[in-house]
Every structure is written in C-alpha cells, then in structure tokens.
Amino acid sequence: MPCPGRFSRRAALATALALVAPFAAAQAFPNKPVRVMVGYAAGGGVDAMARMLAQRLSPVLGQQVVVENRAGASGMIAAEAVARSAPDGHTLLMGESGMLITSHLQPRANMDPQKAFTPVSGTFIAPLMVVAHHSVPAADPRQLIALLKASPGKYSYATSGVGTVHHLGFEMLKAQTGAFIVHIPYRGAAQILPDVISGQVPIGVVSAAAGLAQARAGKVRAIGLMNTGKLAGAENVAAIADALPGFNVAPRLMLLAPAGTPAAVVERLNEAVRGVLESADLAQAAAQQGAIPAYLPPPQLAATLAQESAEWAGLMKTQKIASE
C-alpha cells in the first residue's frame, strides 16, 4: 500500500520546483544571442530605433543583441516569425502601432497581436507632423481645420499608405471636425515631402523629424504635431491637441516576445530596457531620429495596446476604411 508520506514529499518537491523554475529561467537567460526582428527594411525609422536599443542592451544582458530585418506585409512577416519562435526570450519583435491596424484591416491575417505576443516593454514614440505647401493659407491646426471645413473637397493630403498610423491619424482629425479632404496614399514616405514642396499635393503627414528639417529650410510649412508631447527642436510647432483637446496620435514602438514567454524572462528584459531608456545618452540619440523614449511596463503596455486596437477598429468602421 502506498505510503501517504511519500505522496506528501513528492507534492512538496513539485511545489518547490515550480517556485524555483521561474528564478532558474531568469538566471539562465540569456544564454545565447538575442534577436530583435524588425518588419521593415534596414535604414528606416523602426530599424534605426531597434538598432539604437539593441546596441545598448548587449552589455546589459551580457549577450549580443542583434537586429534582423524581415520586411513585407506591413511588418506582419516578421511578426508571424516571432510569434512562431520558441517562447524563451531569445527572439523578440520590435513591434509598432501599425501592426494593430493591419490585424483589423486585413481580416484574413492569421495573427491577433494581442494573443500572439507577451508585452515586454514600451520603447519609443515617433511623432508625426502635418506639413503643407506654402500656398495653403493655414499656419497652425486651428487655421487648417477652419480652412478644410470651409472648403470641403478642395484639398488633399498624402500619407505613406492606407492603414498607416499617418493615414488613420488624419482620418481621426476628419472624424472629430467633420472636415472633408481627399486622401492620396503613397507606397512609402520618400516622395511625400518632395511632392508637398513642389505643390503636387498640398498637405502631407510625415515623420516629425523629416517634416521639421524641411520646415527649417523654408521648403514647407509645419502645421502641427499629432502627439501631445513636445519634441526637441519643434517647440514652436503647435500640437493638433491645441485645437482638438485630447487628440494624440503617434506610432508607438514596443518590444514583444512570443506568447508563453516565462514571466521571469519578461521581467529581466523589461528591467534591462527600462534602464537603457532612462539614459540621457539614449534620449539624445533618439531625438536626432525624431523619436522620444516612452517606457511602459508590461501590464500598462498590454492595456495600451488593447485600447489602441479598439480605437483603430472603431475609427476604420466610422470612416469606412478598407484594404485596397
């Protein structure tokens, strides 16, 4: 007959091992190079921020942190690759807000970002700027909104594509003001500023860094920032929130791990990222790229992503935005 004491000892041992396992996982991690996958080509904004972070994480984690680019499908190729990876913290995704939009815009997408990933840390926001050709008789958000409402359909605006944060940000402006303006989607951002400068398109939504550089050169007019925070060097550019209280749109970058990654590993990564983001050196480097460090712990990041996803889905329904 089995001895009850033996079962008690086994249960106690199992409980002890369960308590020790997360600690052991954190102690062993990382035991090989960490990959940070980016869903866009090398040299772009997301890639630049990923490399900036990876370079500083390597000495903190004691392992090389390398960036791997897998461009395509609005970042979803890289996202799906990470989602299928072993949930051990050695393969991460530098995700961005557009991923949430794509999951709604493409109903056949095989992945729900909120279920496929474990949030590790918020990393940066990349402010957007509305710029205009000098022929547009508006100098700030209030004047632009008044102009668009007074001249429905007369003006058009360019973004880097349907379903980008740039596009939906301006659609949010339209939804909140009742303005009517035609969207001209480009296949990327490279030609937007040249076309605004030449007057081919009167208004564009571009990265704040790119827009500010051309505004300083006198080639375009900086109308307003889409985020609520101030950007170094752009203190004189008004926020759209000055005219529309609460308006706040900016691509958010974040580190994500495959679902099921041990909590202790996530905590180790999160603490490493938080320390890096708090450094003055990183803030200065990020500002040169037109980005702002924006740390968020895992629970807050999860809640933020859920809120953003719901807001984008509602906006796309209201504005009747569908994939081309």
N, C-alpha and C positions, 0 to 999 in steps of 0.2 A: 504493500500500500504506500503511495507517495507520501513523503514527509511534508506536512504543511510548512515547516520552517524553511525547506528548500525552496518552495514557491515564493515565500516572503523574501528570501535572499535574492532570488532571481529578479523579482519585481523591483527590489531596491536597487540592484545593479543596473537594470534597464532604465530606471528613473535617473540614476546618476549619470549614465552615459548620455541620456537625452539632454541633460543640463550642460554637460561638458562639450557636446558636439558643436554647438554654435561658437563657443570660445575657441575650440580647436580649429574650426574653419577660418575664423578671423586671424588666428595666429599663423596659419599656413598660407594665408593669402597676402599678396600674390606670390606664387611660386614659379611663374614664367611671365614673359612679356604680356602686357595688357594691350588689346587692340581697341581703338576707338574708331568706329566706322562712320563715314560721312556719306550721305546720299547725293552729294553734288560734286562737280569736278574740282580738281585742285586749283587753288588760286582764287576761289570765290569767297564770299564773306563767311559762310558757315565753316568752310575748310580752314580759313585763316584763324578763326576763333578756336576751333578744335586743336589746331597745332600749337597755338599760344598756350592753351591749357595743358596739353599733353607734355610739352617741354618742361613745364614747371611741376607736373605731377610725378615725373620719373624719379627725381631724387627723394621725394616724399614717400613714395611707395617702395622704393628700393628695387624697382624693376623698370625696364624700358617701357614707356607708353608710346605706342606708335599709332599713327593715323592711316587709315586705309580708305580710299575713295571707291565707292561703287555707285556711280551716277546713273540716274534713269528713273522714269515713272514718278517724277516729283518727289524723289527721295525714298520711295517705297521699296525699291530693290534692296537697298542697304538695310532698311527697317526689317524686312522679311528675313534677311540673312541673320541679323542679330536675334530676332525672335526665335529662330530655329537653333541657335547656338546653345551650347551647354550652359546651364544657369549657375556658373561658378565665379562670375565677376571678371573673367579674363577677356570677355568680348562685350563691348558697350556700344551704344549708339549715341552720337551727338544729334539728338532729335531737335526739331523746330516746329513752331506752331502750324506751319503749312501741312504737316502730317495729319493733324486733326481734321483739317478741311478736306484733304484728299480722301480720307476714310468716309466722309459723307458725300463727297462729290462723285465718287466712283463706287456705286453700290455693289459692284462685283469684286471689289477689293477683298482679298482673303484674310484681312487682318484688322482687328479692332485694337488700336494702340493702347487703350486703357486696360485691356485684358492681356495683351501680349507682352507687356513690359512691367517691370518694377521700377518706380521712380527712384533715382539716386540723388540727384541734386539739380536745382535750377542753376544756370551758369551765367547767362548774359541776356540782355535785350538789345535789339538792333533797331534804334529809332528810324522812323520813316519821315520823309518830308514831302510836302506838296510844293511843287515849283511851277512857275508859269513864264510864258514868253512875255516880254516887256509890253507887248500890245494889249495884254489883258488888263483892263482897268480895275485891278484889285491889288492891294498891298498886304492884306492880313486876312485871317479867317473870316472875320465879320463881313468885310467887304466882298470876299469871294462868295460867301453864302448868299448875300443880298444880290449879287450880280447873277448868280445861277438861277435864283428864284425869279428874278425879273426877266430873264432871257432863256426860258425853257427850250432845250434842244439846240441852242446856238453854239454851245461849246462842247468840246470832247476832252477826254482825259486818257492818258496812256498808262498802262501798268505792264509788268513783266509776265502777265498771263492770267487767264481765267482761273479763279480759285486760289490765287495767291493772297497772302495777307494784305498786300498792297491794294489788290482789287477789292477785297471784301471790306477793307478799312474805308475806302472811298464810298462803297455802297452803303456802309453804315452811316456815313455823313449824309448821303442822299435820303436814306430812310428816316433819319432824325430831322431833316429840314424840309422834305418834300420837293427838293430841287430835282430837276431833270437834266441830265448830261449824259452824252453817249460815251460808252466805254470802248477804247481801242486796245485790244490785247496784243502785246508783242510776244515774240518767242523767247525773250530774255530782256535783260535790262540794258544791254550795251548800246542800243540805238535810241533809247528813250530821250536821254539828255541831248544828244545831237539834234534830234527832231524838234525838241522844245526850243533849243537855241535858234534853230533855223525858222521856227514858226510853222513847221509841218503839222504839229499838234500843239494846241495852246497850253495844255496843262499836263503835268506828269506826276506820278507818285514814285519816288526813288529812295534809295538809302539816304539817310541824313548826311552821311559823310560825303557822298558824291554830290548831292544837291548843294551842300554848303560850299564845297570847293568851287563850283560853277557860279554860285551867287556872289562869292567874294571876288571872283574875276569879272563880275558885272555882266555875265552872259545870260543869266536867268534871274528871276525874282523869287526869293524864298518866301512863300506864303505862310506856311505854318508847319509845326511839328505835330505828328499824330499821337505821340505819347505825352503823358502829363509831366514827366520829369524834365529837367533842363539838361542839355547836352553841352559839354565843354566846347567853347568856341562858337556856340549858337545861342548865347544868352539873349541876344536881341531878336531872335525869331520867336514869334508868338506861338503858343500851343492852340490847337483847334479847340481844346477844352475851355479856352478863354471865351469862346463864342458858344460852345456846346458843353456846359458843365457835365463832368463825368466821362467825356469822350476820351478813350485811352486805347489806342491800338498800336502794337509793336510786335514784330516777330520775337518770340521767346525761344531761347536755346536752352537745352537741358540734357543731362546725361541720364540715359535709361539702360537698365540691364534686363536680360530675359526674365520673364515671369518665373517665379520659383527660386530666384537667387536668395541664398540664406541671408537672414536679417543682419547677422554679424558682419558679413562681407559688405552688404549695402552700407552699414554704419561706418565701416573702415573707409570705404570710398568716399562717403559723404563728408567725413571729417577731413580727409585729405583735400577734397575740392574746396571745402569751406575755408581752410587755411590759405590755400592758394588765392582764392578770390578776395581775401581780405588784405592782400599785399598791395602797397602803394604802387609797386612796380607794375603789377598786372593792370591796375586801373589806368595808369598812364598809357600802357601799350594798347589796351582796349580802346581808349579814347581816340588814338590815332587811326583805329579801324572803324570809328563811328559807333562803337558799342559801349555798353555800360554793364559792369558786373552786377548780377542780380541773383544772389544766392537765395535758394529756397530749400528747406529741409524736406525729406521725402513725403511726410503727411500733407504739408502745405502745397507741395508741388502736385500731388495727386488730386487735391481738391481744386487747385487752379486749373489743371488740365480738364477736369470734368466740367467745370463752369465754362471754360472757353469753348469746349466742344459743343455744349448745349447752345451757347450763344451763336456760334457759327452756323449750326444746323438751323436755328430759328431764323437767322438773317437770310440764309440761302432760300428758305421757304418763302419768306416775305418778299424778297427781291426776285424770286423766280430764277435763281441762278442754277444752271445745269452744265454738265460737262459738254464740251464741244464735240 
